[in-house]
Amino acid sequence: MTIPPFETTFAVPMTCEACIKDISGSLDQVTGINKITANLQDQLVSIEGTAAPSAIVAAIQATGRDAILRGTGKSDSAAVCILESHAPHVENKVRGLVRMVQVASNLTLVDLTIRGLSPGTYHATVRENGDISEGPESTGGIWEGIRAKKDNSPCRGVFGTVEVGKGGVGSIFLDKPIQIWEMIGRSIVVARQQDGRFDKNDADTLVGVIARSAGVWDNDKTVCSCSGKTVWQERQEQVDRGML
């Protein structure tokens, strides 16, 4: 299946045209980018294509600059899930991020990145509900979706496996025949086993609730109204917590 191109916007600190040239040069090395538009005044970089948002962030960070995803896709077509460990002995509990964007009537792209885990193979699944009060143990079974399965094909709630290397980092970029609205309020579990009895005290088991995310141009916040902090101050706090 051919994936339709979609748009993503990133807040990037830029001071001059040389910054734009540097960033564009790095992004040119990323497969799947059709168009790059930079706005120096608003400190925004807009990308059109089929490249994974995580690959775009990595390319921008390779220039020595940070990047914050500000929106992706159209309104009501994007979602995000912050993956955390519920193990009490883990200090930095945020260990993963899932970005999802619906690019067609029944096609959603999934960009999942995790870090700080032990090497090995992990299973990523969407669960029936969004109750994470007891970590993965309270999320219910694997989500089958509205349509009942009548064959042995993998259900829509199975996102697949993620290989984590010696550096503790793993990622997958895939497409699923799912609509964003179907997943909002459910949860995602990343664990060594696909299903069964999970252990919330396992530092390598992650869980998070799927929430709506801003579409392109829907999020123009530069300062948090409740704290008075800039997005970069908020970003640094999240990085300190382990956010990707």
Residue, then its C-alpha position, 0 to 999 in steps of 0.5 A: m500500500t502506498i502511504p499518502p504524504f502528510e505534514t508535520t511541524f516542529a518548533v526549532p531554535m533558528t537565528c539566521e538563514a544559515c540555520i535553515k540551510d544547515i537543517s535543510g541539509s540534514l533533512d535532505q538525507v532523510t528518505g521520504i521527505n518531499k518538501i521542507t518549509a522553514n519560518l525563521q520568525d516563528q521558529l517553525v519547520s514544516i515537513e511534507g512527506t512520509a518520513a517518520p517524525s522520529a527520523i525528522v527529529a533525529a536529523i534536526q538534532a544531528t545539527g546540534r539543535d532541538a526539535i519539538l513536534r507541534g502538530t501532525g496531519k489534520s485536525d482530529s487526525a493525530a494522537v500521542c501516547i507517552l509510555e512510562s514504567h510503573a516500577p516503583h524503583v525506576e526514577n525516570k519513568v518516561r521511557g517511550l513515545v508513540r506518535m500516530v497520524q491518520v493519513a487516509s480514511n482507514l490508514t494510520l501511521v504509527d511511530l513508536t520509540i522507546r529507550g532505557l530498556s534492557p536489550g531484547t524483543y518487545h511486543a507493542t499492543v493496544r489494550e481494551n481500556g485506558d485504566i493504567s492505575e495498576g500499570p499494565e495489569s489494569t489495561g484489559g485485553i488486546w483491543e480487537g476493534i469494532r469488527a470481530k475477527k473471523d480468521n487467524s490474521p493479527c488483530r488491529g490491536v497488535f502493533g508488532t515487535v520492537e527490537v531493543g539493542k545494547g544501547g537500550v533504544g528501539s523503534i518501529f514505523l508502521d501503518k495499520p488499518i485503524q482510525i484515530w478516533e477508535m484508539i482515543g482513551r485506550s492504552i498501549v502496553v510495551a512488554r516482553q510478552q504480547d499478552g498474559r499476566f503482566d508485572k507492573n514492577d518490571a522496569d522494562t514493561l511500559v504503559g500509557v494512555i492514547a490521547r488526541s494530539a494537535g494537528v498541523w497549525d492547531n498548536d501555536k502555544t509559545v508560553c504555558s499559560c499556567s506556569g509562564k514557561t516557554v515551550w523550551q523550558e517545558r521541553q528541558e523539564q521533560v528531557d530531564r524526566g526521560m522524555l524522547 
